[in-house]
């Protein structure tokens, strides 16, 4: 009996001391294309979820209808890039110069697009719902916004908030005079 108990403990010790390899079948590691030359490549229709494109030349690259949710695009060249119908939901797009890029029918919901520029782009039917853009970007894009996204059914102008008066930070603070002058007397505020 002692022999079998000892053998069981020894077997348990061996099994527990050798970790099993982790297998993430549903979650392949994200693709990284940092510092890559990918001009004129065809990624159309591909699954590029969570991929990283930083300091990458993507001039004339085709991403039409690609699944690009959660990607990181940073400090890359996107001149004449085709993003027609691409899904860029939750993408982090930082310091990108979109020049003559086709963003028509693209989904950019909840994307962060700060410090990116848009020069002669096509955004017909693009959905920018809940995307983070600065006021200058919104103003620029509203001038060319038109159409409805074929997948989400959202109007491009509505997704950008075109025509809505968004108060500047100074306007918001003036609504709350106590924030401007926390030590002001109650009579002065009223």
HELIX and SHEET records of a PDB file:
HELIX    1   1 UNK A    2  UNK A   17  1                                  16    
HELIX    2   2 UNK A  135  UNK A  142  1                                   8    
HELIX    3   3 UNK A  156  UNK A  160  1                                   5    
HELIX    4   4 UNK A  169  UNK A  174  1                                   6    
HELIX    5   5 UNK A  177  UNK A  180  1                                   4    
HELIX    6   6 UNK A  186  UNK A  189  1                                   4    
SHEET    1   A 3 UNK A  52  UNK A  54  0                                        
SHEET    2   A 3 UNK A  72  UNK A  74  1                                        
SHEET    3   A 3 UNK A  92  UNK A  94  1                                        
SHEET    1   B 3 UNK A  77  UNK A  79  0                                        
SHEET    2   B 3 UNK A  97  UNK A  99  1                                        
SHEET    3   B 3 UNK A 117  UNK A 119  1                                        
END                                                                             
